[in-house]
C-alpha cells in the first residue's frame, strides 16, 4: 500500500511528539508520526524528568526557559498534564567551580532565569537536610523541579491528533527512500510505503540506526546511565528539593510515595556503551552501592533509605553533549537526536525550533550551535556535567 504525507516523523518519544504538535500549529496538517512500539516506550519513559535551568550558553538557556514556561502552563499551552512539580532545584558546586558558576548565572539571568547563588552556610534556610561541608557554593533555582515525561509525550501526541496529525504505534520503519540527493519517503515493516518530501529522525537511542537507513552516519554514541530508586524513611518529612551535587557526583529527585530517584553525575556514559534494546534492564544493589553512598553523603538522611530497584537508562550522546537539530546532507531528511541527557527538559523548545526550521520560519533561538556539521573531525570531549557549566 502506498500513501502520502507532508512530513513523516520517526520516533514517538517526547521529541517526536513535540515536533508533531508544533508542526500542526505551524499549519502543517498532513503529519504522520511512526513509533515502532508505543509512545514514550524508549528513552523518554526511562527519563528521571529533572528540569534544571543551569546551562552554559545563551541558546540552551533560552531553550530551557521557553520549555519551563510550557511545563508550567501545559494544560493551557498544549492540553493534558505535564506532571510538573516546581519543588525547586539546588545545584552544589565545589570551591573550584564557583567562579564559573557565578559567570554562568550572570548569563542566565540575562535570558530570564530566576536563580540565586547561596553560600554553603545559608543552604539550611532552603534545604537543611543537605550537607554543605564539601561545597563552595549552591545555586538555587526556585522555579525548577521535575515533570512526567510520559504524560508530556501523550499530551503532545493527543494535541497533534486533534490538529490532524496521525500517530501510528507498532509501526517500524525499515527503509528510507531517496532520489537525486533528496528523501522521497519511508517503507515500514508491513510493506507500507509513505511518500513524503520531509522525514524527521527523532528516534532517540535508535537514531543512529534510523540514519543509516538513509546512508547517514550520526556522531552519536549510546551510553548507559543507571537510575536507582530508594524509599525514604517515614520520619524523613516533606520531600526534598531536586538536588544535583556536582561536587560530590550524584543527584536526587523526589518522587511520590516517599521515593527518591538517584544516580551518578561522575560516571562518563561514553565509557559504557549500551545496546538500546537493553534499556530498562534491571540493575542490582551491588551496582547501586557506590552511587547510594555518594547520595547519602550529600543528603545524610537518605543514607537510611531502603533500596527498591534500579534500571538501565541511557543517553544518546554527541561529541559536545548537545543535540543535533538540523537538516542532514540528504535534503529533506532532518535530525532531532543526540539529546545527550537534555531531551525531556528541552523538548518543548526543540519541537518549536524543528517546526520553524522545517517550515522555513524564523527559529525562536539561534539554531547554529545545533548544526549537523559542527563536529568536523572532533572526537568526544567533556562529560554530561560540562553541560551545566561548560
MOZI-V969999 format. One record per residue. N is the residue number from 1. PSI is psi in whole degrees, 0 to 359 (NA if undefined). D_FIRST is the distance of its C-alpha to the first C-alpha in whole Angstrom. Layout:
n->N psi->PSI d_first->D_FIRST
n->N psi->PSI d_first->D_FIRST
This chain:
n->1 psi->141 d_first->0
n->2 psi->140 d_first->4
n->3 psi->179 d_first->7
n->4 psi->154 d_first->10
n->5 psi->156 d_first->14
n->6 psi->320 d_first->17
n->7 psi->134 d_first->18
n->8 psi->127 d_first->16
n->9 psi->128 d_first->19
n->10 psi->113 d_first->19
n->11 psi->120 d_first->21
n->12 psi->36 d_first->22
n->13 psi->192 d_first->26
n->14 psi->328 d_first->29
n->15 psi->308 d_first->28
n->16 psi->319 d_first->24
n->17 psi->320 d_first->25
n->18 psi->318 d_first->28
n->19 psi->316 d_first->26
n->20 psi->313 d_first->23
n->21 psi->311 d_first->26
n->22 psi->328 d_first->28
n->23 psi->319 d_first->25
n->24 psi->323 d_first->25
n->25 psi->346 d_first->29
n->26 psi->0 d_first->29
n->27 psi->2 d_first->27
n->28 psi->114 d_first->23
n->29 psi->329 d_first->21
n->30 psi->69 d_first->17
n->31 psi->132 d_first->18
n->32 psi->127 d_first->15
n->33 psi->127 d_first->17
n->34 psi->125 d_first->16
n->35 psi->124 d_first->18
n->36 psi->338 d_first->18
n->37 psi->248 d_first->21
n->38 psi->160 d_first->23
n->39 psi->137 d_first->24
n->40 psi->22 d_first->27
n->41 psi->353 d_first->27
n->42 psi->225 d_first->28
n->43 psi->328 d_first->31
n->44 psi->314 d_first->31
n->45 psi->348 d_first->32
n->46 psi->6 d_first->35
n->47 psi->147 d_first->36
n->48 psi->350 d_first->40
n->49 psi->20 d_first->39
n->50 psi->137 d_first->42
n->51 psi->102 d_first->43
n->52 psi->157 d_first->46
n->53 psi->0 d_first->46
n->54 psi->106 d_first->48
n->55 psi->151 d_first->47
n->56 psi->355 d_first->48
n->57 psi->157 d_first->47
n->58 psi->321 d_first->47
n->59 psi->314 d_first->43
n->60 psi->326 d_first->42
n->61 psi->317 d_first->45
n->62 psi->320 d_first->44
n->63 psi->319 d_first->40
n->64 psi->328 d_first->41
n->65 psi->316 d_first->44
n->66 psi->319 d_first->41
n->67 psi->316 d_first->39
n->68 psi->318 d_first->42
n->69 psi->325 d_first->42
n->70 psi->315 d_first->39
n->71 psi->322 d_first->39
n->72 psi->331 d_first->43
n->73 psi->40 d_first->41
n->74 psi->319 d_first->38
n->75 psi->318 d_first->38
n->76 psi->323 d_first->39
n->77 psi->326 d_first->37
n->78 psi->310 d_first->33
n->79 psi->148 d_first->34
n->80 psi->196 d_first->34
n->81 psi->143 d_first->37
n->82 psi->347 d_first->37
n->83 psi->22 d_first->40
n->84 psi->130 d_first->42
n->85 psi->109 d_first->45
n->86 psi->65 d_first->48
n->87 psi->345 d_first->50
n->88 psi->151 d_first->51
n->89 psi->142 d_first->51
n->90 psi->136 d_first->54
n->91 psi->111 d_first->53
n->92 psi->136 d_first->56
n->93 psi->159 d_first->57
n->94 psi->166 d_first->60
n->95 psi->324 d_first->63
n->96 psi->336 d_first->62
n->97 psi->349 d_first->58
n->98 psi->315 d_first->60
n->99 psi->318 d_first->61
n->100 psi->323 d_first->57
n->101 psi->313 d_first->56
n->102 psi->323 d_first->59
n->103 psi->320 d_first->57
n->104 psi->320 d_first->54
n->105 psi->323 d_first->55
n->106 psi->317 d_first->56
n->107 psi->315 d_first->53
n->108 psi->314 d_first->51
n->109 psi->330 d_first->54
n->110 psi->343 d_first->53
n->111 psi->10 d_first->49
n->112 psi->8 d_first->50
n->113 psi->132 d_first->50
n->114 psi->111 d_first->53
n->115 psi->154 d_first->55
n->116 psi->132 d_first->58
n->117 psi->120 d_first->60
n->118 psi->146 d_first->62
n->119 psi->146 d_first->65
n->120 psi->324 d_first->64
n->121 psi->340 d_first->67
n->122 psi->357 d_first->66
n->123 psi->328 d_first->63
n->124 psi->334 d_first->64
n->125 psi->342 d_first->64
n->126 psi->312 d_first->60
n->127 psi->92 d_first->60
n->128 psi->350 d_first->63
n->129 psi->356 d_first->61
n->130 psi->137 d_first->60
n->131 psi->117 d_first->62
n->132 psi->3 d_first->63
n->133 psi->319 d_first->66
n->134 psi->8 d_first->63
n->135 psi->148 d_first->62
n->136 psi->337 d_first->63
n->137 psi->162 d_first->61
n->138 psi->129 d_first->58
n->139 psi->131 d_first->56
n->140 psi->118 d_first->55
n->141 psi->97 d_first->52
n->142 psi->337 d_first->53
n->143 psi->350 d_first->50
n->144 psi->173 d_first->47
n->145 psi->231 d_first->46
n->146 psi->158 d_first->43
n->147 psi->185 d_first->40
n->148 psi->101 d_first->37
n->149 psi->323 d_first->34
n->150 psi->317 d_first->32
n->151 psi->319 d_first->33
n->152 psi->317 d_first->32
n->153 psi->312 d_first->29
n->154 psi->324 d_first->28
n->155 psi->314 d_first->30
n->156 psi->317 d_first->28
n->157 psi->316 d_first->25
n->158 psi->318 d_first->26
n->159 psi->321 d_first->27
n->160 psi->319 d_first->24
n->161 psi->316 d_first->22
n->162 psi->331 d_first->25
n->163 psi->5 d_first->25
n->164 psi->355 d_first->21
n->165 psi->154 d_first->19
n->166 psi->125 d_first->17
n->167 psi->114 d_first->18
n->168 psi->117 d_first->15
n->169 psi->156 d_first->17
n->170 psi->26 d_first->17
n->171 psi->112 d_first->14
n->172 psi->133 d_first->15
n->173 psi->127 d_first->14
n->174 psi->349 d_first->15
n->175 psi->145 d_first->15
n->176 psi->120 d_first->16
n->177 psi->149 d_first->15
n->178 psi->163 d_first->18
n->179 psi->133 d_first->20
n->180 psi->42 d_first->24
n->181 psi->16 d_first->24
n->182 psi->142 d_first->22
n->183 psi->144 d_first->19
n->184 psi->346 d_first->16
n->185 psi->187 d_first->13
n->186 psi->156 d_first->12
n->187 psi->140 d_first->10
n->188 psi->170 d_first->10
n->189 psi->340 d_first->12
n->190 psi->2 d_first->9
n->191 psi->3 d_first->7
n->192 psi->135 d_first->5
n->193 psi->130 d_first->6
n->194 psi->114 d_first->8
n->195 psi->124 d_first->11
n->196 psi->135 d_first->14
n->197 psi->348 d_first->18
n->198 psi->128 d_first->19
n->199 psi->132 d_first->19
n->200 psi->124 d_first->21
n->201 psi->100 d_first->22
n->202 psi->41 d_first->24
n->203 psi->9 d_first->24
n->204 psi->236 d_first->28
n->205 psi->337 d_first->29
n->206 psi->6 d_first->26
n->207 psi->323 d_first->25
n->208 psi->320 d_first->27
n->209 psi->319 d_first->24
n->210 psi->318 d_first->22
n->211 psi->324 d_first->24
n->212 psi->336 d_first->24
n->213 psi->337 d_first->20
n->214 psi->13 d_first->21
n->215 psi->35 d_first->24
n->216 psi->131 d_first->26
n->217 psi->123 d_first->29
n->218 psi->138 d_first->30
n->219 psi->61 d_first->34
n->220 psi->132 d_first->33
n->221 psi->136 d_first->35
n->222 psi->117 d_first->34
n->223 psi->141 d_first->38
n->224 psi->136 d_first->39
n->225 psi->93 d_first->40
n->226 psi->146 d_first->42
n->227 psi->138 d_first->42
n->228 psi->146 d_first->45
n->229 psi->127 d_first->46
n->230 psi->154 d_first->50
n->231 psi->122 d_first->51
n->232 psi->149 d_first->54
n->233 psi->148 d_first->58
n->234 psi->334 d_first->58
n->235 psi->3 d_first->61
n->236 psi->327 d_first->59
n->237 psi->206 d_first->59
n->238 psi->153 d_first->57
n->239 psi->146 d_first->53
n->240 psi->165 d_first->54
n->241 psi->164 d_first->52
n->242 psi->130 d_first->50
n->243 psi->125 d_first->52
n->244 psi->107 d_first->51
n->245 psi->89 d_first->54
n->246 psi->336 d_first->53
n->247 psi->318 d_first->57
n->248 psi->339 d_first->56
n->249 psi->32 d_first->53
n->250 psi->167 d_first->51
n->251 psi->160 d_first->49
n->252 psi->127 d_first->49
n->253 psi->122 d_first->47
n->254 psi->153 d_first->48
n->255 psi->159 d_first->46
n->256 psi->163 d_first->47
n->257 psi->20 d_first->48
n->258 psi->23 d_first->51
n->259 psi->159 d_first->49
n->260 psi->135 d_first->48
n->261 psi->135 d_first->46
n->262 psi->161 d_first->47
n->263 psi->183 d_first->46
n->264 psi->146 d_first->48
n->265 psi->11 d_first->48
n->266 psi->334 d_first->50
n->267 psi->138 d_first->48
n->268 psi->103 d_first->46
n->269 psi->337 d_first->42
n->270 psi->335 d_first->41
n->271 psi->0 d_first->44
n->272 psi->66 d_first->42
n->273 psi->147 d_first->38
n->274 psi->142 d_first->36
n->275 psi->130 d_first->32
n->276 psi->331 d_first->30
n->277 psi->346 d_first->29
n->278 psi->1 d_first->33
n->279 psi->133 d_first->33
n->280 psi->358 d_first->35
n->281 psi->148 d_first->37
n->282 psi->147 d_first->40
n->283 psi->133 d_first->43
n->284 psi->170 d_first->47
n->285 psi->327 d_first->50
n->286 psi->320 d_first->51
n->287 psi->330 d_first->49
n->288 psi->339 d_first->49
n->289 psi->313 d_first->53
n->290 psi->317 d_first->54
n->291 psi->317 d_first->52
n->292 psi->327 d_first->53
n->293 psi->317 d_first->56
n->294 psi->318 d_first->56
n->295 psi->321 d_first->54
n->296 psi->330 d_first->57
n->297 psi->323 d_first->60
n->298 psi->315 d_first->58
n->299 psi->89 d_first->58
n->300 psi->327 d_first->61
n->301 psi->337 d_first->60
n->302 psi->349 d_first->57
n->303 psi->339 d_first->59
n->304 psi->358 d_first->59
n->305 psi->152 d_first->56
n->306 psi->131 d_first->54
n->307 psi->132 d_first->51
n->308 psi->308 d_first->48
n->309 psi->174 d_first->45
n->310 psi->160 d_first->43
n->311 psi->159 d_first->40
n->312 psi->104 d_first->38
n->313 psi->180 d_first->37
n->314 psi->155 d_first->36
n->315 psi->143 d_first->36
n->316 psi->107 d_first->33
n->317 psi->129 d_first->36
n->318 psi->168 d_first->37
n->319 psi->329 d_first->40
n->320 psi->13 d_first->42
n->321 psi->33 d_first->40
n->322 psi->153 d_first->38
n->323 psi->161 d_first->35
n->324 psi->120 d_first->33
n->325 psi->87 d_first->31
n->326 psi->166 d_first->30
n->327 psi->141 d_first->28
n->328 psi->175 d_first->28
n->329 psi->337 d_first->29
n->330 psi->111 d_first->25
n->331 psi->137 d_first->25
n->332 psi->351 d_first->22
n->333 psi->107 d_first->22
n->334 psi->150 d_first->25
n->335 psi->128 d_first->26
n->336 psi->78 d_first->28
n->337 psi->181 d_first->29
n->338 psi->41 d_first->32
n->339 psi->340 d_first->34
n->340 psi->35 d_first->37
n->341 psi->0 d_first->38
n->342 psi->3 d_first->38
n->343 psi->310 d_first->34
n->344 psi->309 d_first->35
n->345 psi->334 d_first->38
n->346 psi->0 d_first->36
n->347 psi->319 d_first->33
n->348 psi->316 d_first->34
n->349 psi->326 d_first->35
n->350 psi->315 d_first->32
n->351 psi->318 d_first->30
n->352 psi->314 d_first->32
n->353 psi->314 d_first->33
n->354 psi->320 d_first->29
n->355 psi->319 d_first->28
n->356 psi->315 d_first->31
n->357 psi->316 d_first->30
n->358 psi->323 d_first->27
n->359 psi->356 d_first->28
n->360 psi->14 d_first->31
n->361 psi->169 d_first->33
n->362 psi->126 d_first->36
n->363 psi->143 d_first->36
n->364 psi->340 d_first->38
n->365 psi->144 d_first->40
n->366 psi->119 d_first->40
n->367 psi->354 d_first->37
n->368 psi->319 d_first->39
n->369 psi->350 d_first->40
n->370 psi->16 d_first->36
n->371 psi->146 d_first->35
n->372 psi->320 d_first->33
n->373 psi->15 d_first->36
n->374 psi->345 d_first->39
n->375 psi->324 d_first->40
n->376 psi->229 d_first->40
n->377 psi->8 d_first->42
n->378 psi->142 d_first->43
n->379 psi->183 d_first->43
n->380 psi->147 d_first->43
n->381 psi->154 d_first->46
n->382 psi->190 d_first->47
n->383 psi->178 d_first->46
n->384 psi->322 d_first->44
n->385 psi->334 d_first->48
n->386 psi->338 d_first->48
n->387 psi->355 d_first->45
n->388 psi->311 d_first->48
n->389 psi->354 d_first->51
n->390 psi->NA d_first->50
